Amino acid sequence: MNFPLLTLSLLLASTLLASAEISHSVVRVNSTLQGYSSSQPWEKTSPRKRRGLGTLLSGSRVLTTSQMVADNIYLELESADSSETVPAKVIAVDYDANLALIAPIADAGFLSKMTPASLGSPAKSGDDLTILQLENNGSSQETQGIIRSMELLSTFVSGRYFLCYEVKASMQTEGNSFTLPAFRKGKLIGLLTSYNAKDQICDILSVDILSAFLEDAENGSYEGFPSLGVGFSTTEDPYFREWLKIPSGEGGLYINRVLPKSSAGLAGITKGDVLLSIDGNKIDRKGYYQHPLYGTLYWTHLVKGSRKMGESVAAIILRDGEVQDLQMTLQRPAESLIERYLFDKAPPYLIKGGLVFQELSLPYLKAFGKDWATRAPMNLLDVLSNPEDYEGGLRRIVVLTRVIPTDATIGYERMSNQIVKAVNGQPITDLAELNETLAKHPANGLHEIETDDIPYRIYLDQTLANRVDQQFKASGLPSLSRIHPVK
Amino acid sequence: MRPALLPVILALLPSISSSQLLDPAPLSEAPPVTLYDSVVRIEVATQTPDYSTPWNSGRFGGGIGTGFLIGQNRFLTNAHVVSDSRRVLITKRGSSQKHPARVLHIAHDCDLALLEVENFEPFSRLPQLQFGGMPRLESEVSAIGYPVGGDRLSVTRGIVSRIDFRPYSHSRADSHLVIQIDAAINPGNSGGPVIQNDKVVGVAFQGLTQADNTGYIIPMPVVGRFLKDVADGRYDHYMDLGLNTFPLFNPAMRQAFDLKPDGKGVLVARVVPGSQCEGIIKREDILLTIDGHKIDSAGNIKVGGEFLDMNEVVERKFAGDIITLSFLREGKKMTAEITLEAFPASRIYAMKYGVNPRFTVYAGLVFQPLDFNLFATYKFDDRKLRQLYDDYLSKGTFKERKDIVVLTRVESDQLTSHLSGFAGMVVEKVNGKAIKSLKEIHELLHQDDPPEFITIEFAGGSRPLVIPSAEAAAAHPRIMQQVGISREAVLD
């Protein structure tokens, strides 16, 4: 099992010689993180502190992982010897790739005395590298490791895979080490995201991903990594291959889902196609290809990690047994109906007379606990499984998540997690629209709210609801709504 | 949360042999015949089907329970005492002779059964127990039976502490009136009479796992209904209107439906498709009376000073009975008569007993229709499957789709080595044809002139399952033999 490096104990069995050059570019990154409650989105959860390391790059920028900055309310850089600190801000962040670029807000003397690091050239299996830690007294500690293999791993947000090194190294699990830089030949080559002390294996985000991220962030508007926007199945089953008429020399992935307005969708790839190769790289039946330098890699690196937004890639597909060539222009799939994460974003909500409305998001579903995938309400899980059934014209799924007992909600107390279909006859496509609709005076003073479950339609007395809302305000509820403007 | 109720499962426990031996008491004169003599011990040998290997004979087991004589060769007991029985033996009090018996009627939804013995002669001089009424709260009752801990009759006294509508755990899907007493009902007590003033006021049937000294008994209204239902030689089940209601407490709700704030009338929130009310009652009708009883805004009625759920009127009815509903529709007062009938589709959510599990096996792929028993066996977590199960009744899926067919198992073979990931998914189509029943998939898999490939599509599946027909036909007998599958299908 992998876990982030956390403070365990300070065991100084041996002290390695500090290398002056690389430790000169390493700073401490301290953050205070605080997200929002899923069930009471007007409230914040208790703050947590996280300490890690960052690497100074040119232009007073510091590279670290995104898990250091997700939901941060305060961020600072600290000198290695802990004598000086400076507040910092995020310049660019990619939660999928788990990278963040931060910069000091004020002048920091200690930073100007440091030496910015530069990125190393790509490494491969068998190469050695040096992982750097800082001890409490400011001295650096180096651990040598060997890249055992190169793999696509998700290091922060689940289901998002990026090229990483798996490194065998025997490290001391020190404090303050949520993120550790790795160097090779004096240059930054990766960021360590987790260390398994039992097997002594580290996961280190590769320099390939670091450099793609930095290049994208260079112009100040960060776009992110492209993806094809397809769902796929492997083709190891010989009978399935026979049925798909895949020639014996080919591998191939069976495409079972294509997101609309995605790289693949716009290029005409459809469900049932078999993806044989990308840019001349043959994809095998399990989804791997042969990288000239790195060896066997999972195919998604051909797009996410190797190529940039807007670039054109050549794909070969098999459709009804016929080989076809396609050109795809790479992009990110359109924003999905359900947000995968809400880092740095206060979740929108609306309270009206005691009815609490929220937009459906993955964090909301995950708040149903460890077994959320089976325990969360079935109607909400279905949106996650089959978003295409709901997409027609909707931007978000608005959910009546709960009912606070008030004078206006008598008899509705047991309603929860119902999808809102329409209000006052107007279909509801997101929370902003719901807000606008509820702000208007309804025909007979009653708001009519239609949902997907019993009793399918309820009414709310506008005057009474407004009075209840005033009581909520008086009783200390900071705000009755948080609406993000419609994009 | 509702407490876990367990039926008092019969148990064959070794009799306790460590009791201290006393000098034998002098034999008394033949005791007078009392009503206790009419309480009999029931010994049952069971055979419970195994839904995970439906072709097998199932588990053999057995246990003891209690019954009592209520008429000419009629013994009343719990359904769970004699469910899945292969052999039923009845023993008189103070005798060791075992009399073969058989189940005449069994009602799993109210956990009652009626038995008869092959030769009634030995029982013919026993008194038939008489039925009483509802015991009062705080009054004392005695549960008579053969609970664990000994072979002889046992009497347990308790006080009636509550009369309530509660789940009957035998079927896992039904709730009826229940009397709670402050005495433990132990395994073996099940089916025994509960007596007050020499009259039966209920049948002991279940205990509570989280609390000591709590027992539940089936009261006379439920027992009486069962006996009346089977009087025509057939058990027809409880009736159901098939309506979901929603309380009309909210003033805005009442205003929207133009109702006075008088606390009357309940909203129809859903009419279950295929139920007797479909086409007669509509969603958003407001029910005002049921058989002349006024319905309040929570869906309750008052009968003889007692406050009851309106469904209790339906509880006491039988197949073919008529219920009269008056209701408001768009402000107009209307009346309808509903002829009650049993609603078999709703039993998908009830535990089944005494039936052979249906299945079909082809080329190592085991298909079974989704029901409560299957769900209890496999604990499915596929989202589409769970949703189809949920919607089967409420969305009326059953009307066009008799069975939700699940690929439950993939037996190991060279043919199926890449197919195990499909287990636990619902079959949508075979060879492009939508599957609506187990029989249909059985026939499609065994068709005389099959296409080159058999393709099976699953609900929410990431790809179709594909096997060449010729290889599948060759593998079918091989896998049956390897896995020891004795039958390839039970379709009815």
Boltz contact constraints between the chains, C-beta under 6 A:
constraints:
  - contact:
      token1: [A, 233]
      token2: [B, 462]
      max_distance: 6.0
  - contact:
      token1: [A, 233]
      token2: [B, 463]
      max_distance: 6.0
  - contact:
      token1: [A, 237]
      token2: [B, 418]
      max_distance: 6.0
  - contact:
      token1: [A, 239]
      token2: [B, 466]
      max_distance: 6.0
  - contact:
      token1: [A, 239]
      token2: [B, 467]
      max_distance: 6.0
  - contact:
      token1: [A, 239]
      token2: [B, 468]
      max_distance: 6.0
  - contact:
      token1: [A, 240]
      token2: [B, 466]
      max_distance: 6.0
  - contact:
      token1: [A, 243]
      token2: [B, 453]
      max_distance: 6.0
  - contact:
      token1: [A, 243]
      token2: [B, 466]
      max_distance: 6.0
  - contact:
      token1: [A, 254]
      token2: [B, 463]
      max_distance: 6.0
  - contact:
      token1: [A, 256]
      token2: [B, 462]
      max_distance: 6.0
  - contact:
      token1: [A, 256]
      token2: [B, 463]
      max_distance: 6.0
  - contact:
      token1: [A, 374]
      token2: [B, 381]
      max_distance: 6.0
  - contact:
      token1: [A, 378]
      token2: [B, 387]
      max_distance: 6.0
  - contact:
      token1: [A, 378]
      token2: [B, 390]
      max_distance: 6.0
  - contact:
      token1: [A, 381]
      token2: [B, 383]
      max_distance: 6.0
  - contact:
      token1: [A, 385]
      token2: [B, 383]
      max_distance: 6.0
  - contact:
      token1: [A, 410]
      token2: [B, 249]
      max_distance: 6.0
  - contact:
      token1: [A, 410]
      token2: [B, 250]
      max_distance: 6.0
  - contact:
      token1: [A, 411]
      token2: [B, 247]
      max_distance: 6.0
  - contact:
      token1: [A, 411]
      token2: [B, 249]
      max_distance: 6.0
  - contact:
      token1: [A, 411]
      token2: [B, 250]
      max_distance: 6.0
  - contact:
      token1: [A, 446]
      token2: [B, 252]
      max_distance: 6.0
  - contact:
      token1: [A, 446]
      token2: [B, 256]
      max_distance: 6.0
  - contact:
      token1: [A, 454]
      token2: [B, 244]
      max_distance: 6.0
  - contact:
      token1: [A, 454]
      token2: [B, 246]
      max_distance: 6.0
  - contact:
      token1: [A, 454]
      token2: [B, 269]
      max_distance: 6.0
  - contact:
      token1: [A, 454]
      token2: [B, 270]
      max_distance: 6.0
  - contact:
      token1: [A, 455]
      token2: [B, 246]
      max_distance: 6.0
  - contact:
      token1: [A, 455]
      token2: [B, 267]
      max_distance: 6.0
  - contact:
      token1: [A, 455]
      token2: [B, 269]
      max_distance: 6.0
  - contact:
      token1: [A, 459]
      token2: [B, 252]
      max_distance: 6.0
  - contact:
      token1: [A, 459]
      token2: [B, 253]
      max_distance: 6.0
  - contact:
      token1: [A, 459]
      token2: [B, 256]
      max_distance: 6.0
  - contact:
      token1: [A, 460]
      token2: [B, 252]
      max_distance: 6.0
  - contact:
      token1: [A, 461]
      token2: [B, 252]
      max_distance: 6.0
